[in-house]
């Protein structure tokens, strides 16, 4: 079953909109937000060291399982179209098992 990871750079509302869209695609049974495992570390010599990092949009990752490649393609098209309307950045990573 193909698995698709979607990284969204946007607000919590943007994340919810994309997740709702994914739930509405026929054949999609599993949509889950996954934790970011990459540690974020401040550079001690940076001029921004110690500053809050919640000023800009956040990044979120969704994991989606699709029944086949056709549905994966439909998901990509639908998410890309929504991202254009919401003015958010999306990145896709596929992992076919």
Secondary structure as UniProt FT lines:
FT   STRAND          3..10
FT   HELIX           12..24
FT   TURN            26..27
FT   STRAND          30..34
FT   TURN            44..45
FT   TURN            47..50
FT   STRAND          58..65
FT   HELIX           69..86
FT   STRAND          89..95
//
